[in-house]
Structure formats: structure tokens, C-alpha cells
Amino acid sequence: MDETYTIIDAPKRGRFERREVIDIAVAVVVLSVAFMVLYRNGSIMDYLGYHLGDSMRWVGLFGVCLVIVCLSFLLHELGHKFVAQNSGMRSEFRMWPAGLGITLVTSLFGFLFAAPGAVVIHGCPDKRTNGRISIAGPVVNIVLCAVGIAGCLVFNYSAWVLFFMLLASLNAFLAFFNLLPIPPLDGSKIVTWNVPVYVIALAAAIIELAYLYLWMPDLYFVY
């Protein structure tokens, strides 16, 4: 989820403030741990245990989850940040401690409600600027999902297919969820700015989800 706030101590354009770097690092680590918990009984854990041994498989799983989080959640947020900066506005990521706690707790129950934080915008962007900033995150996820789908097809019958399937499914969900026209999600700002752009983005996210769960060829994970 991404919201637009007005803040006083905003960083200068094009910079990462020390607090922002800390917030990003904490959010990424907590999300990675949450995904470790979520995937602890899955095929990827069996694969890592087979090749790395029981003691090192947790380290390997953390590494995989860290990459997935950086490619999905972090790039989503940085998409908002950089488009805001290119629009002449100051922006920074702020973690949400309560949301990170919810993320960890839900992972224990076999699902993930991820609410790591949001990109904070300094000032009051107009409708067009706000829409462009908001769509940047879902576009990142749509592109990454396409990369994941392509990777699944290219690397089927290998160990890599599971990684690309995780990348595709996570980004498909993130794109669709964030495009819902419900405040404070990105979709509510995009549809207010430009309905045709919103429809195209939502259609792309739905097509990717449908392909993954309805039309994707059988995938085979090979040790």
C-alpha cells in the first residue's frame, strides 16, 4: 500500500537519507524473514536441504527470499520514489512497524499480509503527478511478473523454475492488489488521474494472473 503525506523534514531530491536507508534495510530483512517462514515447508526448502544440508538450508532460503523481496517489494517502492523525484518532488520510504509485525504474524498462519511501509511524498502533487507516481509501482510488478513467466518457460525442468514461479506469482499478486481502486491503494489514485491508463494496467495484471493460474503449462522442478 502506498499513501501520499506531507512531511517537513523531507530529503533533498535524488538522495537517500540515513533514516530512509535504515527503514529500507529493516523492512527488507523483516519481509525476507516472513517469506522464510511462509516457504519453510515448501519445495524450495527441500531442494536447499538436499544440496546444502539441514544446517545451511535456512541460510539459503533467506538468500532466496531476500532476492525475491528486493526484486518485488523494494523495486515497487523505489519506482514510486524515483518517479516522484523526477517530477521535482522530494520522497522517501518510511517503514510501518505495526505493518511489519502483522506481516510476521500472518506468515505463521500460512499466508502473508505484507504492509512494510510506504513512500512518503513531500508536498501536494496535482492529480496527474500523483497518478504517475502511483502507477510506477504496479508497472514494476507487471514487468517483473512477465520476466518471471518467461523464466518459467525458459528454465522449465530445472531448479530455476521454482524461483521464477515465485517471482511471477508474487509480482502478479502485488500488481493486481495495488491496482484495486480502493484508497489508499495505488489504483484509487490512478483511476482518478486517467481511466484508460488504469484499465490497461489492470487488464495487464489480470491477464498475468489468469495466465499463471489457468493457462501456464505444467512446470517441473528438477533437483
N, C-alpha and C positions, 0 to 999 in steps of 0.2 A: 504494500500500500504506500502511496506517496501523497503527501499533503503539501500545500504551499503556506508558509508562515512569513511573518515579518519579524526580523530579528535586528538587534542593534549591533552586536559585535561580530559582524559578518567578515569573512576573509576577503582579501583583495582578489580581484579577478585573476584566474589562472593559477591560483595557489592552493596547496593543501595545508591547512593549519595543523598544529601539533595535536590539538584535541580531536580534530577530524580523523587524523591518521590512527589515533588510539581507538576511536569509536569504530572505525572500519575494521581494524585488527580484531577487536573484541567480538564484533558481530560475525565476522568470518569464522573465527575459531568456534564460537558457540554454535553457529549453524552447522559447521562441519561435525562437531560432536553429536548434534541432534541427528544428522544423517547417519552417522556411525551407529547410533542406537537403532535407528529405523531399519538399517540394512544388516544388522548383526546376525540375522538368521537366514540370510539370502544366499543366492548362488555365488555372488562375488566373494562372500566370506569363505565359502567352501573352496573356491579357486585359490584365494590368497593363503588359506591354511595348507592346501596341497603343495604350493610352491614355496612358501615362506616359513611354514611351521606354525604351530599354535601360538607361540610367544610373539612372533613378529607380524602375524596376520592383522592384529589391531593397528599396528603402525601403518601397514599397507592400506588398510581400509580408511584410516584417517587421511592418508595422502590422496586417495581417490576422491573422497568426499570433499577435501579441500579444493581440488581442481574443479570439481563439479560446482561447488559454491562460488568460486571465483569467476567461473565462466558464466554462471547463470544470475545469481543474485547481485554480485558485485558489479558486473558489467551493466546490468539493468540500472542500478543506481547511478553509476558513472555516466551512463547515457543521459540521464536527466541532468546531472551536474554540468557536463561539458556543453550540452545544448543551451543551458541557461547562461553559462559563461560566454558562449559565442553570441548570445543575444544581448550581451552587455550587462548581465546581472551577476551578482555575487551569489554563490551557492556553496553548500557544504552538507556532508552526510552527518546525521545525528542518530546514534543508536537509541533504541527504546528498551530500557532494561526490563520492564514488565513484559514486553512482547517477546524478548529473548527467553524469559522464564517460561512463558506459555509455550514457546517453541520446544524447549527441552521437555516439559511435562507431557505435551501431546505425543512426542516421539516415543515415549514409554508405552503408549497405548496403540502403537501400530499405524499412526498417521501423523502428519505434520501440518500444523497451522503456523506458518512461518511469518513472523512480524518483527524483523530485525531492526527496523527504523525507517527513516525517510530522508530524502534530500530536502534541505531547508533553503528556501529562496528568500533573498533579501530584497524587499521592495514589493511593489504591486504590479505584476506583469499584466498587460492587457490580454484580452481573450485569445487573440491569435498567438501571442508569445507563450501563454500558458498552455495552449493546446499543443504547440510544437515541442515544448519541454516535456509534456506529459506523454506524448506518443513515442518519444525516443526510447524509453524503457521497453515497452512491448515490442517495438521493432527489433531491438536487440534480441529479445527472446524468440521472435519469429524466425530471424536469421539463424540463430543457434539451433533451433529445432530442425530447420532444413538441413543444417550441417550434420546433426545427429542422425536424421533419416538417411541421408546419403552415406554416412559412415556405416550404418547398419547394413545397407545393401552391398557396399563395397567389401566390408570385413565380416560378412556372414560366414559361419563355420570357422570362427576363430575366437580367441579370448577377448578381442577388442569389441566384439559385437555388443557385449553387455554394457560396456562403458558408453558406447554411442546410443544405446537404447535408453540408458539413464539420462543422458544429456538431452535426447529428443523428448522424452516424456515429461521431464521436469520443466523444460522451456515451453513446451506446448501448454502445460497447465498454467504456468506463470503468465504467458501471453493472454490466454483466454480469461483467466481470473482478473487480471488487472484491466482488461478491456470491458468488464461489466460496467454498465452506465450507472453505477451506484457510488455516491460520494462516500469517502474521499478517494476512491479508486481512480486510476488514470482515465478510464473510459468516460467518466462523467464530465471531465474537462475537455476531452477530445470531441465528444458529440456536441457539446456546446459551441465549440470552435468551428468544426467543419463536419457535417453529417456524411458526405460522400467519403471522405478520408476515413472516418470512423467505420463505416460499413465495409470498406475494403480491408482495413486492418482486422476487424472482427471476423470477416469471411476467411481471411488467410489463417487466422488462429483456429477457427472451427474446422477448416479443411485439413489442417495438420493433425488436429486431434482425431478426426474421423479416419484419416489415413492410418494413424498409429494403431488405433483400436479396432478398426473394421477391415482395412484393406492391406495392411502390411503383410508381406509374405512371411511364412514361418521362419523364425530366427533360431539358429543353433549355436549354442555356446560350447566351445571345444576347449578342453584343458590342454 
